[in-house]
Amino acid sequence: MINPTDLEAAFDRVTDFWSPKIIGQVNDHLLKVAKLKGEFVWHAHDTQDELFHVVKGALRIEFEDRAVDLKEGQFLTVPRGVRHNPVAEEECWVLLIEPASTLHTGDVETPISRSLDEQLS
C-alpha cells in the first residue's frame, strides 16, 4: 500500500543528535532525518554526493576553504570527495538524501558512526 509520510512526525523517531533514521527510499537513494547539535566530524564520501535540506533551524557546513550557512528551507549538495564538517550551534533538523552505500561518517570511523541497521531502527 502506498501511504504518505509526515516529515515532522518522522523526526519523533530521532532521539540522539547525529544519529539519522531512514524514512524512505527513491531508487538507490535513502531519505534520512536527523537532529543535529554541535560539531560533527570532518569527513568525505569518496564516491557519493550528499544533500542536506534544513527543515528546522540553521546549519553551517564547513569546507577546507570556506563555510556555507544554511537557513530553514534551504538545501546544499556536497559533491563526492569534498571534505566537510556540519556544525549546528542550536538544534537543527535535516533531511538527508544520499545513495544507500553512503557511510554515515564517510572515510572516518568514530564512536558516533552509525550502520545502516542502526539507521533503520
Backbone bond lengths (Angstrom), bond angles and torsions (degrees), N, CA, C in turn:
res aa  C-N    CA-C-N  psi(-1)  N-CA   C-N-CA  omega(-1)  CA-C   N-CA-C  phi
1 M - - - 1.443 - - 1.526 109.31 -
2 I 1.279 117.06 138.94 1.460 122.13 -179.87 1.529 108.64 -97.01
3 N 1.338 115.65 120.04 1.461 121.28 -177.82 1.526 110.16 -129.71
4 P 1.334 117.06 150.46 1.464 119.56 177.22 1.525 110.98 -74.27
5 T 1.324 115.14 158.65 1.463 121.96 174.94 1.516 108.14 -112.95
6 D 1.309 116.37 131.04 1.463 121.83 175.56 1.525 107.05 -86.55
7 L 1.332 116.80 109.08 1.455 121.26 -174.05 1.524 111.87 -60.46
8 E 1.318 117.38 -44.80 1.466 119.34 -179.33 1.530 110.97 -63.34
9 A 1.324 117.51 -40.60 1.466 120.88 178.60 1.528 110.84 -66.11
10 A 1.325 117.90 -30.52 1.468 120.91 179.23 1.525 111.43 -60.68
11 F 1.330 116.42 -29.96 1.470 119.89 179.61 1.530 112.12 -69.11
12 D 1.335 118.07 -16.48 1.466 120.48 177.02 1.523 111.52 -63.54
13 R 1.326 117.35 -25.82 1.475 121.40 178.49 1.524 112.31 -71.90
14 V 1.313 117.12 -19.02 1.463 121.43 -175.61 1.527 108.87 -88.37
15 T 1.330 115.31 113.70 1.464 119.44 -177.53 1.521 113.09 -110.12
16 D 1.335 117.03 -15.26 1.463 121.05 -179.01 1.524 109.82 -125.50
17 F 1.320 116.81 142.12 1.457 120.54 174.89 1.523 109.48 -64.45
18 W 1.319 115.73 145.79 1.462 124.75 175.96 1.535 112.30 64.54
19 S 1.319 117.88 23.48 1.457 122.04 179.88 1.531 109.10 -124.25
20 P 1.340 117.72 83.75 1.461 121.29 -174.08 1.530 113.50 -65.53
21 K 1.322 114.46 153.68 1.463 122.35 176.25 1.524 108.81 -122.12
22 I 1.311 116.45 133.61 1.462 122.00 179.42 1.523 108.59 -77.94
23 I 1.346 116.10 127.50 1.463 119.85 -178.82 1.528 112.55 -118.98
24 G 1.315 117.30 -5.80 1.461 119.21 179.65 1.510 111.34 -178.05
25 Q 1.330 114.28 176.81 1.455 120.72 -179.84 1.521 109.10 -146.62
26 V 1.327 115.99 139.33 1.455 123.41 173.12 1.519 106.30 -126.77
27 N 1.326 116.52 109.68 1.458 122.03 -174.16 1.528 108.52 53.36
28 D 1.318 119.23 -122.83 1.468 119.82 -178.88 1.522 112.95 -97.95
29 H 1.343 117.39 17.05 1.461 121.44 178.72 1.525 110.28 -108.36
30 L 1.335 115.71 139.27 1.453 121.72 177.54 1.518 110.36 -98.67
31 L 1.330 115.92 144.25 1.452 123.07 171.83 1.521 105.91 -103.71
32 K 1.326 115.68 125.38 1.456 121.22 -176.76 1.522 109.54 -129.42
33 V 1.325 115.93 146.73 1.455 121.12 171.60 1.517 108.18 -112.49
34 A 1.320 116.11 145.12 1.467 120.92 179.16 1.516 109.56 -149.43
35 K 1.312 114.60 148.38 1.455 121.67 171.32 1.523 106.54 -105.93
36 L 1.316 115.68 130.75 1.459 121.26 -175.67 1.521 109.89 -120.13
37 K 1.307 115.95 144.74 1.470 121.71 172.61 1.507 107.66 -161.68
38 G 1.338 115.52 129.88 1.453 120.85 -177.76 1.516 110.38 91.91
39 E 1.324 114.72 -157.71 1.465 120.69 -177.35 1.520 109.06 -105.26
40 F 1.331 117.29 140.19 1.459 122.47 -179.77 1.522 108.92 -85.89
41 V 1.311 118.14 -116.80 1.462 122.98 -179.83 1.529 107.21 -152.38
42 W 1.321 116.39 141.75 1.466 120.03 174.96 1.517 108.54 -66.05
43 H 1.328 116.18 129.57 1.456 120.49 -178.80 1.526 110.15 -162.40
44 A 1.328 115.45 172.20 1.471 122.10 175.54 1.520 107.84 -143.50
45 H 1.309 115.24 157.84 1.459 122.73 172.91 1.525 105.23 -116.06
46 D 1.320 116.21 104.44 1.465 121.21 -170.41 1.521 114.55 -59.05
47 T 1.322 117.85 -33.37 1.472 118.98 -174.48 1.520 113.92 -124.82
48 Q 1.344 117.84 10.04 1.464 120.13 -178.52 1.528 112.28 -131.08
49 D 1.333 115.26 138.56 1.459 121.13 168.48 1.529 106.94 -80.41
50 E 1.346 116.26 159.61 1.463 121.08 -179.15 1.526 108.23 -141.49
51 L 1.342 116.00 128.16 1.456 120.65 -179.69 1.523 110.05 -105.24
52 F 1.338 116.18 129.37 1.461 123.85 174.74 1.526 107.94 -110.35
53 H 1.331 117.83 119.41 1.467 122.27 174.69 1.523 107.34 -116.07
54 V 1.334 117.41 119.50 1.460 121.56 -178.13 1.528 109.01 -82.29
55 V 1.318 115.39 115.09 1.456 122.37 -179.97 1.525 110.31 -88.66
56 K 1.329 116.30 -37.93 1.468 121.70 -178.20 1.518 108.50 -148.77
57 G 1.323 117.05 133.73 1.455 120.86 177.90 1.518 112.76 92.67
58 A 1.324 115.50 -150.89 1.466 122.00 -177.64 1.529 108.73 -143.89
59 L 1.328 114.98 152.47 1.457 121.31 -177.35 1.519 109.65 -141.42
60 R 1.310 115.81 136.14 1.465 121.36 172.21 1.520 107.17 -109.33
61 I 1.319 116.10 129.79 1.455 119.73 174.66 1.519 107.08 -111.09
62 E 1.327 115.16 115.75 1.451 121.05 -179.27 1.526 109.41 -87.39
63 F 1.328 114.68 138.16 1.454 122.77 173.80 1.516 107.09 -119.59
64 E 1.298 118.31 169.44 1.460 120.78 -177.50 1.524 112.30 -63.25
65 D 1.343 117.67 -27.81 1.470 120.20 -176.22 1.530 114.56 -113.09
66 R 1.348 117.63 -2.81 1.469 120.52 -179.33 1.515 109.45 -175.19
67 A 1.322 115.89 179.67 1.466 121.68 175.37 1.526 108.35 -132.24
68 V 1.330 116.14 150.64 1.459 122.26 177.75 1.525 107.71 -121.98
69 D 1.344 115.77 127.86 1.458 121.27 177.81 1.511 109.63 -98.84
70 L 1.333 115.54 128.42 1.459 121.94 179.65 1.523 109.43 -112.70
71 K 1.328 115.58 135.14 1.455 121.64 176.29 1.522 108.84 -103.04
72 E 1.310 114.59 166.90 1.458 121.19 177.35 1.533 110.30 -49.88
73 G 1.319 116.25 130.51 1.455 121.61 179.37 1.520 114.22 92.56
74 Q 1.328 117.79 -10.07 1.463 120.74 179.72 1.526 110.46 -97.05
75 F 1.328 115.12 156.47 1.463 119.56 174.96 1.507 110.06 -137.88
76 L 1.334 114.61 161.32 1.453 122.50 -179.48 1.522 108.20 -146.45
77 T 1.322 115.97 136.52 1.456 120.74 174.28 1.519 108.67 -101.45
78 V 1.326 115.99 123.92 1.459 121.82 176.02 1.534 106.32 -91.03
79 P 1.327 117.11 117.68 1.468 119.49 -178.66 1.528 112.34 -66.88
80 R 1.305 115.06 151.17 1.469 121.16 178.70 1.524 110.66 -53.22
81 G 1.312 115.25 142.86 1.453 121.44 176.69 1.512 115.82 80.69
82 V 1.327 118.60 -4.28 1.465 121.59 -177.57 1.531 109.71 -91.60
83 R 1.337 115.84 120.24 1.468 120.13 177.40 1.521 109.50 -68.22
84 H 1.338 114.97 134.95 1.459 120.15 -177.84 1.524 110.03 -150.64
85 N 1.326 114.61 162.76 1.455 121.44 -179.51 1.523 108.41 -145.52
86 P 1.337 118.28 106.27 1.465 120.40 177.22 1.538 110.81 -72.90
87 V 1.335 115.45 140.75 1.462 121.87 179.48 1.527 108.20 -138.56
88 A 1.341 115.85 129.25 1.470 121.12 176.77 1.522 108.02 -125.17
89 E 1.323 116.43 112.73 1.471 120.44 -179.95 1.530 110.77 -64.02
90 E 1.328 116.97 -39.81 1.465 123.96 177.38 1.523 107.24 -120.73
91 E 1.322 117.36 168.70 1.461 120.24 179.53 1.525 110.88 -54.94
92 C 1.303 115.60 133.04 1.459 123.08 -177.47 1.527 107.99 -133.96
93 W 1.332 116.69 138.09 1.456 121.54 176.33 1.516 108.48 -106.95
94 V 1.326 117.16 130.84 1.461 120.69 179.46 1.522 110.96 -129.76
95 L 1.325 113.93 149.37 1.452 122.99 167.69 1.516 105.50 -103.99
96 L 1.323 116.43 125.03 1.461 122.20 178.93 1.523 108.68 -107.46
97 I 1.310 116.07 139.11 1.459 121.04 173.19 1.517 106.32 -127.25
98 E 1.336 115.13 120.93 1.454 120.00 -175.85 1.523 109.82 -156.65
99 P 1.328 117.55 156.10 1.460 119.87 177.12 1.527 111.06 -57.82
100 A 1.325 116.17 149.21 1.467 121.09 -179.29 1.521 112.09 -59.49
101 S 1.309 117.80 -24.26 1.464 121.56 -178.44 1.533 113.29 -81.30
102 T 1.321 118.08 -3.21 1.462 121.54 -177.54 1.525 111.17 -70.51
103 L 1.319 116.30 125.03 1.462 121.31 176.26 1.524 109.16 -79.51
104 H 1.323 116.25 139.75 1.461 122.78 -174.55 1.528 113.05 -51.56
105 T 1.309 117.17 -48.41 1.469 120.60 -179.52 1.524 111.29 -109.34
106 G 1.331 115.63 25.06 1.461 120.54 174.30 1.511 113.25 58.52
107 D 1.320 114.98 -127.12 1.459 121.88 -175.20 1.527 113.48 -85.14
108 V 1.348 117.46 10.89 1.461 122.36 -177.26 1.530 109.10 -124.19
109 E 1.312 117.04 130.81 1.469 121.79 175.71 1.524 107.80 -101.31
110 T 1.341 116.24 123.18 1.459 121.40 -178.30 1.529 109.14 -135.47
111 P 1.328 118.01 170.85 1.467 120.34 175.90 1.531 113.01 -61.80
112 I 1.335 118.28 -20.51 1.467 119.78 179.46 1.531 112.77 -94.31
113 S 1.334 118.13 1.83 1.464 120.88 176.51 1.523 108.83 -63.32
114 R 1.340 116.46 138.06 1.460 121.87 -179.54 1.524 109.80 -123.64
115 S 1.333 116.85 133.98 1.455 122.18 177.10 1.536 109.48 -76.66
116 L 1.325 116.55 168.25 1.461 120.29 176.31 1.526 110.30 -62.01
117 D 1.316 117.66 -38.96 1.467 120.07 177.87 1.529 111.26 -60.14
118 E 1.325 116.90 -41.91 1.469 119.99 178.24 1.522 110.69 -65.93
119 Q 1.321 117.15 -34.59 1.454 120.26 -179.43 1.533 112.12 -74.28
120 L 1.327 117.24 -21.16 1.461 121.76 176.60 1.520 112.84 -81.16
121 S 1.332 117.39 -23.49 1.469 120.49 -175.10 1.507 113.15 -73.24
